[in-house]
Amino acid sequence: MSVTYPKGFRASGVSAGLRRNGNPDLALIVNDGPLRSAAGVLTSNRVFAAPVGWCREVLAGGVAHAVVANSACANACTGPEGLADTRAEAALVAELEDCSQGEVLVASTGIIGERLEMDKVLAGIHAAHAQLGVGAVADEAASRSIMTTDTHPKTTEMDFDGVRFGGIAKGAGMLAPQLATMLVFITTDAVVESADLQQALAPAADVTFSRVDSDACMSTNDTVIVLASGGSGIRLSGERLTEALSAVCADLARQLVADAEGSHHDVLITVNHASSVAAAVAVAREVSRSNLVKTAIAGNDPNWGRILSSVGCVPVSVAPFDPDQVDVVLNGVTICRGGMIGEDRELVDMTGREVHIDIDLAAGDASGHIWTNDLTHEYVEENSAYTS
């Protein structure tokens, strides 16, 4: 189970005919309460989809009864008509659930610059509402309905002090902060008000979803939503709630990296002894965005010179360090020591799925990390024909 694992939630997923292959493409998640608290983190891209703008309005009200989400079409760069389509989706769900239109969140993912086929979407919402349920079948259908180039659903369920959490996510390409490109829907039966839920989600997302950088491409549709029903009757402290959400988000974020388009390696870049966390993350992100580094990893080539040169691209104002003091450890082998030749690169084994790059800046006590992946022929092939 996933989103209906916590008490107070129903879900469904149907094929509305938006995807050419006939796979499920429209999901509905309903919060039956007694609370209907909501929080969210959305894309910082200045070009954002109509549903993102709508979600900002709904989240400002602090109450959400339901989420409707579709794949195949992003409803981005569609102007006033796209926003009208989003409002129509929310209005129909509100009518079916007897709630306010302003209590329905909407999310979309897929091709940018195309209008939704609203006759199919509205019919799909009717069908999804009729199939709302609880359990593994309902959760599986919902999770598959938001997939695009994903090869499998991303789901999670966890327990913290008697409180249940569940979640589904999609994302395989166009993965870069802020957030990472994704749709994520997390549910919990904790007793928590929307303001406190938002306060817990923001730092949780910052150290998980915002630490995923697959291909340096930020989406127009990033949406992470958390709904709380209060069904457990248990209230978690703010610190414990943040800890729980961080664990849930970390699990889903890790699954996103593992399914990145065409990837053969999952790569954890950790920067230690930086002057600040921001400096550590900036260095890790710079390395994660180097095509030369990523292609070397794809070829199992321990080319540490590419790593070190990427580290040096970060301005001193962002991350002060002495290049002659930097160490680089690749899968446990210190291949660069003090900015110079270290151990024999032939000692590095990169044949496994995970590759760990540890960079020591010798400039402070802070650390930070980024998860990324390699760059393969398959990624190029998949994205060269995405709309066909």
Beta strands, then each sheet from edge to edge (+ up, - down):
strand 1: 9-14
strand 2: 26-31
strand 3: 37-42
strand 4: 66-70
strand 5: 104-108
strand 6: 154-160
strand 7: 163-170
strand 8: 183-188
strand 9: 223-228
strand 10: 266-274
strand 11: 327-330
strand 12: 333-337
strand 13: 340-341
strand 14: 354-360
strand 15: 366-373
sheet 1: 1+ 2- 4+ 5+
sheet 2: 3+ 9- 8- 7+ 6-
sheet 3: 13+ 12- 11+ 14- 10- 15+
end
